Amino acid sequence: MFNAETLQRFDREIAKYPTGQQRSAVMACLALAQREVGWLSPEAIECVAGYLGMPPIAAHEVATFYNMYDLEPVGRHKITVCTNLPCALSGGVHVAEYLKRKLGIGFNETTPDGKFTLKEGECMGACGDAPVLLHNNHHMCSFMTMDKIDSMLAELENRELENQ
């Protein structure tokens, strides 16, 4: 199901653990699978589990526990807003409402053009930088204001135009 490059990356992650403990690489392998496919279908989770020699339900439990894994298709730009208490008190809720209005979608929805998905996230470990957003699980955006959100969305739109 996965290309050779992803399988090589799986092997690099597995090599970090003692022989027989390959299931310890499940989080990294699920992230790599999601990066290739775009989301984690039940088949993708089952393939990761098979590759690691673990029961599919064990890999599924990991995938459903952490909000960085997408169990359904998402837009090309997934924006996760931290609304945990410290971020909420520092404007996270206002940022979330602004993004909802700006994108015309709610949490767990994708824009009709497939560009943006908006998610609500748990603590991202950057309480002092609140409010924070996470773009595609890899890029943390701190001290977000309405102006910074407008700039970020414009930049992402420009990337879309360049890639057409």
N, C-alpha and C positions, 0 to 999 in steps of 0.2 A: 504494500500500500504506500510506503514511503520511498522517496528517491534515495540513491546511493549516498549522497551527501548527508542527508538526515540520518541515515543508518550509521555512517561514520561518526557523526556527532553523538549518537546514542552510545556507540562503543567507547568514545572518549569519556563520556559521563560515567559509564559502567566501570571503566578502568580506575576511577577514583576510589573505589570501594574494594574491600577484601574479596577474594574469590568466594563465590557462593552468596554474596550479599548484593547481587545486581539489582534487586528490587529497591534498594536504597536510592537508586537513580530515577525513581518513578516521577518525581516532580520535574526534574530537568527534562526527562524524555517526553513527558506530556507537554511541556512548554515548547520543545522542539517540534513535536508533532503539530501542535496548534500553529506554530509559525509557518510550517509548510502548507497545511491544509486551510488555515484561516479560522478554524474552530475545531472542537473535539466532538465528532460524531460518536455514537456508540461503537461503530466499527473501528474508528481510530483508537479509542480507548482500549478496545479488545486487542488490537494489534500491538499496542505498546505493552500491554500486560503479557501477551504471548512472547514478545521479544525478551521481556525481563523474566519470564518463567514464573509468573505470579497469577493468582486467580483474577479474572477480569473484574469481579466485584471489588477487589482490593484497590485496583487502579481507579475504578469508578468512584469509590469512596473518597479518594484523594481529589479527583477532578471536581466532585460536587462540594467539597469542603471549602476550597479556596476560590475567592472570587476573581482570580486572575485567569481562570480557565473559562472559556466560553463553550457552553453546551448547545448552542444554536448559532447560526450564522450571525455575524456582526458586520457593520459598515467598515469601510477601509480605514476610518479614523474612529477608534473607540476612545471616548473621553469618559474617564471615571472621576467623579467628584467625591471627595471625602466629606461626609456629613456627620462624622463622629463628633462628639460633644466639643472638643477643643476647636475643631474647624468650624462647627456650627456656630459657636460663640464668636468666632473671628470672621464671620461672613460667608461660610461655606453654604449655608442654606440660600442666601441671597445670590451667590454665584450660580448655584444649581437652578434657581428660578429664572435667572437671566439666560442661562444656556437653554433651558426649556423653551422660553419665549423666542430666543434668537433662532434656534434650530426648528422650532415648531413640533417638537416631540417631547415625550415624557421619558422617565427612566425606563430602561429595558426596551426602548423603541429605536428604530432606525429610520433615518430620513428616506423618503420615497426614492431618491436617486442612489441610495446605497452608500453614500459618502460617510455619514456620521451615525454612530450609535452612542447613546448616553446611558451611563451606568452610575449607580450609587455605590460607593465603596466604603469599606471599613477603614480603620486607621492605617495610614500609609507611613507612619513613623516620622512625620515632619511637622509635628504640632506647632513648633516655633515658627514655621514658615506659612502658616495658615492664612487664607484658605489655599488648599492645594488641589491640583488636578493631575491625573496620570493619563498620558496619551499612549495608546497601544501597548500598555503594560510596561513600557520601557523609559518613557521620558516624563520626568517629574516637572511640573510647572508650579512654582511657589509664589506666594504673595499675590494671588490673582485678583485683579480688579476688572471692572467692566471694560476698560480700555485695553488691558492686557488680553482679555478674552477676544475682543474684536480683532486685535493684531494677530493672535494665534489662529483664529478662524480664517482670516484673510490669507495668512501664510499657507495654511493647509489647502485653501481653495486654489491659490496660485500653483502649488505643487500638482494639484489635480489637472490644471490647465497645461502645465509643462509636460505631464505624462500622457497627454492625449495625442 
